[in-house]
């Protein structure tokens, strides 16, 4: 067995964060992405029977659809991770079917990443996996509560650790009774005034938090202050490691969401990473408006917007995940039993915050509820249509599917008609040609009539013509082009076609000229 690395195992999720979701994605993971990876194995130099749980098997030179690939994963422990290169969506789909059939954990590797790069990154990540190894004082890295207990024992007084917002993140608990002051500080997540000694937890010039100690069994002195400074240094290392771990977790979740939006990857893994049991979800989408002639959604502005969305959806009471894709930012949230007013309110807050803090004009859309994350691809099309709806203006920059069902349906029908041009043929198209080539005004007249729900007087006022003039035009439209607005079926089709032609001047321009138009 060709093994690279060794020592303590790291989680597959952390490895994916190192490798990057643009190059490596989860095809199937029946045990989730928290399984350990402790060794890197080259498939072409190993006997299948010697592969063990915790191995990452690189299928170098092995086609994912080959008998060799199936033989390797057939009956394999789901704690073994297999990685294969895929060159197309068809290969990815075939690999997913193979993995699901055998219950194997499988990764798809983009052809843009070489096996040498993947091997080197994975080997480095496995070798550097020391997250569970105690330091020289016996305190596990990342365990601030253990550090607080060690500090309390050394200083002989209760210790509280705060973050940079002065909120309690850890406290000592060595069996001493917790007095009212400490109890309130823990419950209120604020340090008490009575704590006598405090030291900032720093990373360079940045303050990560504070360590507080209260005088208890002995008087605090200069030695106590020096010891507290050393404890703050250890806390800085642990807090930085924790933040790196959180960043990797966010990156993995974002990569999983991006794959799901593209109809790829294992949505069951994404659902498990949300950490909340639910059967309904909502998708939010955010887009920036073009300003000053520059293109909207550039990387320079999209990254801070993605960070803002990720921060807000992860900080909300329902754990969500965010990612960026093709100039837009998406976020998926578990849905509760109530209406989506709170989700729409969250989107409103993000849009407002982006304007105030990032100086970006942002618009947003909220999807309807959908029961499974494997519907994300279809739901993405839904929210993108909502983002393009005319309702999005300066007075209403967040649109919800539940509040705009009619506009959403009309937008989707418009999309279907654009994909099938024959659905735009008929009397309305001939009427549009007459307007274009002869200067008639049939299209705006018919549009005004429909917008006024058939009220001739109201429609005539919007056109600044006499009621009889509009009535005459409708008669000409019926006689010359066969569009009878008194017939329910014709009226429905004509209203849809009129809406499309009115909003799409390029379609009006592309219609072929006719030899003659009825007088």
C-alpha positions as CSV (number, residue, x, y, z in Angstrom):
1,X,0.0,0.0,0.0
2,X,1.4,3.4,-1.0
3,X,0.6,5.7,1.9
4,X,1.4,9.3,2.3
5,X,1.2,11.1,5.6
6,X,0.2,9.6,8.9
7,X,-0.5,10.6,12.5
8,X,-3.8,12.0,13.7
9,X,-6.6,11.9,11.2
10,X,-8.4,14.9,9.9
11,X,-12.0,15.0,8.8
12,X,-13.0,14.7,5.2
13,X,-14.8,18.0,5.5
14,X,-11.5,19.8,6.4
15,X,-9.7,18.0,3.6
16,X,-12.4,19.2,1.1
17,X,-11.9,22.7,2.4
18,X,-8.2,22.5,1.6
19,X,-8.7,21.0,-1.8
20,X,-11.4,23.4,-2.8
21,X,-14.9,22.8,-4.1
22,X,-14.1,24.1,-7.6
23,X,-11.8,21.1,-8.1
24,X,-13.1,18.3,-5.9
25,X,-16.7,17.6,-5.0
26,X,-18.6,14.9,-3.1
27,X,-20.4,12.5,-5.4
28,X,-21.8,10.3,-2.6
29,X,-21.1,10.1,1.1
30,X,-23.4,7.7,3.0
31,X,-21.6,8.5,6.3
32,X,-21.4,12.3,5.7
33,X,-18.2,14.3,5.4
34,X,-17.1,14.0,9.0
35,X,-15.3,10.7,8.5
36,X,-11.6,10.7,9.2
37,X,-8.9,10.6,6.5
38,X,-5.5,9.3,7.8
39,X,-3.7,8.0,4.8
40,X,-3.4,8.7,1.0
41,X,-3.3,5.6,-1.2
42,X,-2.5,5.3,-4.9
43,X,-5.0,2.9,-6.4
44,X,-2.6,1.5,-9.1
45,X,-0.1,0.3,-6.5
46,X,-2.3,-1.3,-3.9
47,X,-4.1,-4.6,-3.5
48,X,-7.8,-3.9,-3.0
49,X,-8.0,-6.2,0.1
50,X,-5.4,-4.0,1.9
51,X,-7.4,-0.8,1.7
52,X,-8.5,0.3,5.2
53,X,-11.0,2.7,6.8
54,X,-9.5,6.2,6.8
55,X,-7.7,5.7,3.4
56,X,-8.2,8.2,0.6
57,X,-7.8,6.1,-2.6
58,X,-6.6,8.1,-5.6
59,X,-7.8,6.4,-8.8
60,X,-4.9,7.5,-10.9
61,X,-5.3,6.2,-14.4
62,X,-8.6,4.5,-13.6
63,X,-11.6,5.5,-15.6
64,X,-14.6,5.9,-13.3
65,X,-16.8,3.7,-15.5
66,X,-14.1,0.9,-15.8
67,X,-14.4,-2.6,-14.2
68,X,-11.4,-1.7,-12.1
69,X,-13.2,1.2,-10.4
70,X,-16.3,-0.9,-9.7
71,X,-14.1,-3.8,-8.4
72,X,-12.4,-1.4,-6.0
73,X,-15.5,0.0,-4.4
74,X,-17.6,-3.1,-4.5
75,X,-18.1,-4.1,-0.8
76,X,-15.7,-1.4,0.4
77,X,-16.2,0.1,3.8
78,X,-18.0,3.5,3.4
79,X,-15.3,4.9,5.7
80,X,-12.9,4.6,2.7
81,X,-12.8,7.5,0.3
82,X,-12.3,7.0,-3.4
83,X,-11.4,9.8,-5.8
84,X,-11.7,9.6,-9.6
85,X,-11.2,12.1,-12.4
86,X,-14.4,13.0,-14.3
87,X,-14.4,14.9,-17.6
88,X,-18.2,15.5,-18.1
89,X,-21.5,15.7,-16.4
90,X,-22.4,12.3,-17.9
91,X,-19.3,10.7,-16.3
92,X,-20.2,12.4,-13.0
93,X,-23.7,11.0,-13.1
94,X,-22.4,7.5,-13.9
95,X,-20.0,7.7,-11.1
96,X,-22.7,8.8,-8.7
97,X,-24.9,5.9,-9.7
98,X,-22.0,3.5,-9.2
99,X,-21.3,5.0,-5.7
100,X,-24.9,4.8,-4.7
101,X,-25.3,1.3,-5.9
102,X,-22.3,0.1,-3.7
103,X,-22.8,2.5,-0.8
104,X,-19.3,4.0,-1.3
105,X,-17.9,7.4,-0.4
106,X,-16.7,8.8,-3.7
107,X,-15.2,12.2,-4.8
108,X,-15.1,13.6,-8.3
109,X,-11.9,15.4,-9.3
110,X,-11.9,18.1,-11.9
111,X,-9.5,17.6,-14.9
112,X,-8.1,21.0,-14.1
113,X,-6.4,19.6,-10.9
114,X,-3.5,17.2,-11.6
115,X,-3.1,14.1,-9.5
116,X,0.3,15.5,-8.3
117,X,-1.5,18.6,-7.0
118,X,-4.2,16.6,-5.3
119,X,-1.7,14.2,-3.7
120,X,0.5,17.0,-2.4
121,X,-2.3,19.0,-0.9
122,X,-3.9,15.9,0.7
123,X,-0.6,14.7,2.1
124,X,0.2,18.1,3.6
125,X,-3.3,18.3,5.1
126,X,-3.1,14.8,6.7
127,X,0.4,15.5,8.0
128,X,-0.7,18.8,9.6
129,X,-3.7,17.2,11.3
130,X,-2.9,18.0,15.0
131,X,-6.2,19.5,16.0
132,X,-6.6,16.9,18.8
133,X,-3.0,16.8,20.0
134,X,-2.5,18.5,23.4
135,X,0.2,21.2,23.8
136,X,3.1,20.9,26.2
137,X,0.8,21.9,29.1
138,X,-1.6,19.1,28.3
139,X,-4.4,21.4,27.1
140,X,-6.1,20.3,23.9
141,X,-6.0,22.8,21.1
142,X,-9.3,24.4,20.4
143,X,-10.7,23.6,23.9
144,X,-11.1,27.0,25.5
145,X,-13.0,25.5,28.5
146,X,-10.0,23.2,29.3
147,X,-7.7,26.2,29.0
148,X,-9.9,28.2,31.3
149,X,-9.8,25.4,33.9
150,X,-6.0,25.2,33.6
151,X,-5.8,29.0,34.1
152,X,-8.1,28.9,37.1
153,X,-6.0,26.2,38.7
154,X,-2.8,28.1,38.1
155,X,-4.2,31.5,39.2
156,X,-6.4,30.0,42.0
157,X,-9.4,32.0,40.9
158,X,-12.3,31.8,38.5
159,X,-11.6,32.6,34.8
160,X,-13.8,33.8,32.0
161,X,-12.8,34.0,28.3
162,X,-14.6,36.5,26.1
163,X,-14.6,37.1,22.4
164,X,-13.9,40.5,20.8
165,X,-17.5,41.5,21.3
166,X,-17.1,41.0,25.1
167,X,-19.4,37.9,25.0
168,X,-18.5,34.9,27.2
169,X,-17.3,31.9,25.1
170,X,-15.7,29.8,27.9
171,X,-15.4,29.7,31.7
172,X,-13.7,27.7,34.3
173,X,-15.5,25.0,36.3
174,X,-13.2,23.3,38.8
175,X,-15.9,22.3,41.2
176,X,-16.0,25.6,43.2
177,X,-19.5,26.9,43.8
178,X,-20.5,29.5,41.2
179,X,-21.4,32.7,42.9
180,X,-24.2,35.0,41.7
181,X,-21.8,37.4,40.0
182,X,-20.3,34.6,37.8
183,X,-23.7,33.1,37.2
184,X,-25.0,36.4,35.8
185,X,-21.9,36.9,33.7
186,X,-22.3,33.4,32.2
187,X,-26.0,33.7,31.6
188,X,-25.8,37.3,30.3
189,X,-22.6,36.5,28.3
190,X,-21.0,39.6,29.8
191,X,-18.0,39.8,32.1
192,X,-18.7,41.2,35.6
193,X,-17.2,44.4,36.8
194,X,-15.9,42.6,39.9
195,X,-13.3,40.7,37.9
196,X,-10.0,42.3,39.0
197,X,-7.5,41.3,36.3
198,X,-8.0,41.2,32.5
199,X,-5.7,40.7,29.5
200,X,-6.4,41.1,25.9
201,X,-6.1,38.1,23.6
202,X,-4.3,39.4,20.5
203,X,-3.2,38.2,17.1
204,X,-0.8,40.9,16.0
205,X,-2.6,44.2,16.4
206,X,-6.0,42.5,16.2
207,X,-7.9,41.8,19.5
208,X,-9.6,38.4,19.4
209,X,-11.0,38.6,22.9
210,X,-10.2,38.9,26.6
211,X,-9.3,36.7,29.6
212,X,-10.7,37.7,33.0
213,X,-9.7,36.4,36.4
214,X,-11.2,37.2,39.8
215,X,-9.4,37.2,43.1
216,X,-10.4,34.2,45.1
217,X,-8.0,32.1,47.2
218,X,-4.9,34.3,47.0
219,X,-4.1,37.9,46.1
220,X,-3.4,38.6,42.4
221,X,0.1,40.0,41.8
222,X,2.6,40.7,39.0
223,X,3.3,36.9,38.7
224,X,-0.4,36.4,38.2
225,X,-0.5,39.1,35.5
226,X,2.5,37.5,33.7
227,X,0.8,34.1,33.9
228,X,-2.4,35.6,32.5
229,X,-0.5,37.0,29.6
230,X,0.8,33.6,28.8
231,X,-2.7,32.1,29.0
232,X,-3.9,34.8,26.6
233,X,-1.2,33.8,24.1
234,X,-2.4,30.2,24.2
235,X,-6.0,31.3,23.9
236,X,-5.1,33.3,20.8
237,X,-3.7,30.2,19.2
238,X,-6.8,28.2,20.0
239,X,-9.2,31.0,18.9
240,X,-7.3,31.4,15.6
241,X,-7.4,27.6,15.0
242,X,-11.1,27.6,15.7
243,X,-11.7,30.4,13.2
244,X,-9.7,28.6,10.6
245,X,-11.8,25.5,11.2
246,X,-15.0,27.6,10.9
247,X,-13.8,29.1,7.7
248,X,-13.1,25.7,6.3
249,X,-16.5,24.5,7.4
250,X,-18.1,27.4,5.7
251,X,-16.1,26.8,2.5
252,X,-17.1,23.1,2.4
253,X,-20.8,23.9,2.9
254,X,-20.6,26.6,0.2
255,X,-19.0,24.2,-2.2
256,X,-21.6,21.6,-1.6
257,X,-24.4,24.2,-2.2
258,X,-22.7,25.4,-5.4
259,X,-22.6,21.8,-6.7
260,X,-26.3,21.2,-5.7
261,X,-27.3,24.4,-7.6
262,X,-25.6,23.0,-10.7
263,X,-27.4,19.7,-10.3
264,X,-24.3,17.9,-9.2
265,X,-22.9,16.4,-6.0
266,X,-24.7,14.6,-3.2
267,X,-27.5,16.8,-1.7
268,X,-27.9,14.4,1.2
269,X,-24.5,15.5,2.4
270,X,-25.5,19.1,2.2
271,X,-28.7,18.5,4.1
272,X,-26.8,16.7,6.9
273,X,-24.3,19.7,7.0
274,X,-27.2,22.1,7.7
275,X,-27.5,20.4,11.1
276,X,-31.2,20.8,11.4
277,X,-33.8,18.1,10.7
278,X,-36.4,19.6,8.3
279,X,-38.4,18.6,5.3
280,X,-38.8,22.1,3.7
281,X,-36.4,24.7,2.5
282,X,-36.3,28.2,0.9
283,X,-33.7,29.6,-1.5
284,X,-32.6,33.2,-1.4
285,X,-30.7,34.8,-4.3
286,X,-28.9,38.2,-4.4
287,X,-27.7,40.2,-7.3
288,X,-26.0,43.6,-7.7
289,X,-27.1,46.3,-10.1
290,X,-24.7,47.6,-12.7
291,X,-23.4,51.0,-11.8
292,X,-21.4,53.6,-13.8
293,X,-21.3,51.4,-16.9
294,X,-19.4,48.6,-15.1
295,X,-20.7,45.0,-15.0
296,X,-22.6,43.9,-12.0
297,X,-21.5,40.9,-9.9
298,X,-17.7,41.3,-10.3
299,X,-15.5,39.3,-8.0
300,X,-14.3,42.4,-6.2
301,X,-17.8,43.2,-5.0
302,X,-19.3,39.7,-4.9
303,X,-16.9,38.4,-2.3
304,X,-17.9,40.9,0.4
305,X,-21.5,40.4,-0.5
306,X,-21.1,36.6,-0.1
307,X,-19.4,37.1,3.2
308,X,-22.3,39.3,4.4
309,X,-24.9,36.9,3.3
310,X,-23.1,33.9,4.8
311,X,-22.7,35.8,8.1
312,X,-26.4,36.7,8.3
313,X,-27.8,33.3,7.3
314,X,-25.5,31.4,9.6
315,X,-26.2,33.8,12.5
316,X,-29.9,33.5,12.1
317,X,-31.9,31.1,14.3
318,X,-32.1,28.7,11.4
319,X,-28.6,27.6,10.3
320,X,-28.2,28.2,6.6
321,X,-25.4,28.1,4.0
322,X,-24.4,30.6,1.3
323,X,-22.3,30.5,-1.9
324,X,-21.7,32.5,-5.1
325,X,-22.3,31.3,-8.6
326,X,-22.1,33.2,-11.9
327,X,-22.3,36.7,-10.5
328,X,-25.0,36.0,-7.9
329,X,-25.0,35.0,-4.3
330,X,-27.3,32.2,-3.1
331,X,-28.4,31.0,0.3
332,X,-30.5,28.1,1.4
333,X,-32.3,28.0,4.7
334,X,-34.5,25.4,6.5
335,X,-38.1,26.6,6.5
336,X,-40.3,26.7,9.6
337,X,-44.1,26.3,10.0
338,X,-44.9,29.9,9.4
339,X,-45.0,32.0,6.2
340,X,-41.8,33.3,4.7
341,X,-42.2,36.8,6.1
342,X,-39.2,36.3,8.4
343,X,-37.1,35.0,5.5
344,X,-38.1,38.0,3.4
345,X,-37.3,40.3,6.3
346,X,-33.9,38.7,6.6
347,X,-33.4,39.4,2.8
348,X,-34.5,43.0,3.3
349,X,-32.0,43.4,6.2
350,X,-29.2,42.0,4.0
351,X,-30.1,44.3,1.1
352,X,-30.2,47.3,3.4
353,X,-26.9,46.4,5.1
354,X,-25.2,45.9,1.7
355,X,-26.3,49.4,0.7
356,X,-25.1,51.0,3.9
357,X,-21.9,49.1,4.6
358,X,-20.8,47.9,1.2
359,X,-22.3,50.7,-0.9
360,X,-23.9,48.2,-3.3
361,X,-27.3,48.3,-4.9
362,X,-28.5,44.8,-4.2
363,X,-31.8,43.1,-5.1
364,X,-33.0,39.8,-3.8
365,X,-35.6,37.0,-4.4
366,X,-37.0,34.4,-2.0
367,X,-38.3,31.1,-3.4
368,X,-41.4,29.2,-2.4
369,X,-41.0,26.3,-0.1
370,X,-39.5,23.1,-1.6
371,X,-39.3,19.7,0.2
372,X,-35.9,18.3,-0.9
373,X,-32.5,19.8,-1.7
374,X,-32.4,17.8,-4.9
375,X,-34.9,20.4,-6.2
376,X,-32.3,23.2,-5.8
377,X,-31.5,23.3,-9.5
378,X,-35.2,23.9,-10.5
379,X,-35.7,26.3,-7.6
380,X,-32.6,28.3,-8.7
381,X,-34.4,28.9,-12.0
382,X,-37.4,30.1,-10.1
383,X,-35.6,32.7,-8.0
384,X,-33.6,33.9,-11.1
385,X,-36.9,34.6,-12.9
386,X,-38.0,36.5,-9.8
387,X,-34.8,38.6,-9.9
388,X,-35.7,39.6,-13.4
389,X,-39.2,40.6,-12.7
390,X,-40.2,44.2,-13.3
391,X,-41.3,44.5,-9.7
392,X,-37.7,44.9,-8.6
393,X,-37.2,48.6,-8.4
394,X,-35.9,51.1,-5.8
395,X,-39.0,50.9,-3.8
396,X,-39.2,47.1,-3.7
397,X,-35.8,45.4,-4.0
398,X,-36.9,42.0,-2.4
399,X,-39.5,39.9,-4.1
400,X,-41.0,36.7,-2.7
401,X,-42.5,33.9,-4.7
402,X,-45.4,33.7,-2.3
403,X,-46.2,37.4,-2.7
404,X,-45.7,37.3,-6.5
405,X,-47.1,34.0,-7.7
406,X,-48.9,35.6,-10.7
407,X,-45.8,37.5,-11.8
408,X,-43.7,34.4,-11.3
409,X,-46.1,32.3,-13.4
410,X,-46.2,34.9,-16.1
411,X,-42.4,35.1,-16.1
412,X,-42.1,31.4,-16.6
413,X,-44.7,31.3,-19.3
414,X,-42.8,34.1,-21.1
415,X,-39.7,32.0,-20.9
416,X,-41.5,29.0,-22.4
417,X,-42.8,31.2,-25.3
418,X,-39.3,32.5,-25.9
419,X,-38.0,29.0,-26.1
420,X,-40.7,28.0,-28.6
421,X,-41.1,31.0,-31.0
422,X,-44.1,29.3,-32.8
423,X,-46.2,30.1,-29.7
424,X,-45.8,33.8,-30.7
425,X,-47.2,33.4,-34.2
426,X,-50.7,34.5,-35.2
427,X,-52.7,37.7,-35.3
428,X,-50.8,39.5,-32.5
429,X,-47.5,39.0,-34.4
430,X,-49.1,40.4,-37.6
431,X,-50.4,43.3,-35.6
432,X,-46.9,44.1,-34.3
433,X,-45.5,44.0,-37.8
434,X,-48.2,46.6,-38.8
435,X,-47.1,48.9,-35.9
436,X,-43.5,48.5,-36.9
437,X,-43.7,49.0,-40.6
438,X,-46.8,51.2,-41.0
439,X,-46.8,53.3,-37.8
440,X,-50.1,52.0,-36.4
441,X,-50.7,51.8,-32.7
442,X,-52.4,48.4,-32.2
443,X,-50.0,46.9,-29.7
444,X,-50.1,49.7,-27.1
445,X,-53.9,50.0,-27.6
446,X,-54.4,46.3,-26.9
447,X,-51.9,46.4,-23.9
448,X,-53.8,49.3,-22.4
449,X,-57.1,47.5,-22.8
450,X,-55.8,44.4,-21.0
451,X,-54.1,46.4,-18.2
452,X,-57.5,48.2,-17.6
453,X,-59.2,44.8,-17.3
454,X,-61.4,45.6,-20.4
455,X,-62.5,49.0,-19.2
456,X,-62.6,51.0,-22.4
457,X,-62.9,54.4,-20.7
458,X,-60.0,53.8,-18.3
459,X,-57.8,52.4,-21.1
460,X,-58.5,55.3,-23.4
461,X,-57.5,57.8,-20.7
462,X,-54.0,56.1,-20.4
463,X,-53.7,56.4,-24.2
464,X,-54.9,60.0,-24.3
465,X,-57.5,59.1,-26.9
466,X,-61.3,59.1,-27.1
467,X,-63.1,56.0,-25.9
468,X,-64.6,55.6,-29.4
469,X,-61.1,55.7,-30.9
470,X,-60.0,52.8,-28.8
471,X,-63.2,50.9,-29.6
472,X,-62.5,51.4,-33.3
473,X,-59.0,50.1,-33.0
474,X,-60.2,46.9,-31.2
475,X,-62.6,46.4,-34.0
476,X,-59.8,46.8,-36.6
477,X,-57.7,44.3,-34.6
478,X,-60.5,41.8,-34.7
479,X,-61.4,42.3,-38.4
480,X,-57.8,42.7,-39.8
481,X,-55.9,40.2,-37.6
482,X,-58.5,37.8,-36.2
483,X,-57.8,38.7,-32.6
484,X,-61.2,38.8,-30.9
485,X,-60.9,40.0,-27.3
486,X,-64.5,39.0,-26.6
487,X,-63.6,35.3,-27.0
488,X,-62.1,34.0,-23.7
489,X,-59.5,31.7,-25.2
490,X,-58.3,34.2,-27.8
491,X,-58.2,36.9,-25.1
492,X,-56.0,34.8,-22.8
493,X,-53.5,33.9,-25.6
494,X,-53.5,37.5,-26.9
495,X,-52.8,38.9,-23.5
496,X,-49.8,36.6,-23.0
497,X,-48.4,37.4,-26.5
498,X,-49.0,41.1,-26.1
499,X,-47.1,41.0,-22.8
500,X,-44.1,39.3,-24.3
501,X,-44.0,41.6,-27.4
502,X,-44.4,44.7,-25.2
503,X,-41.4,43.8,-23.0
504,X,-39.2,42.5,-25.8
505,X,-38.5,45.1,-28.5
506,X,-35.9,42.8,-30.1
507,X,-38.7,40.3,-30.8
508,X,-40.7,43.0,-32.6
509,X,-37.7,44.0,-34.6
510,X,-37.0,40.4,-35.6
511,X,-40.4,39.6,-37.0
512,X,-40.4,39.2,-40.8
513,X,-42.0,41.8,-43.0
514,X,-45.2,40.9,-44.8
515,X,-46.1,41.8,-48.4
516,X,-49.3,43.5,-47.3
517,X,-51.2,44.3,-44.1
518,X,-55.0,44.5,-44.2
519,X,-56.3,48.1,-44.3
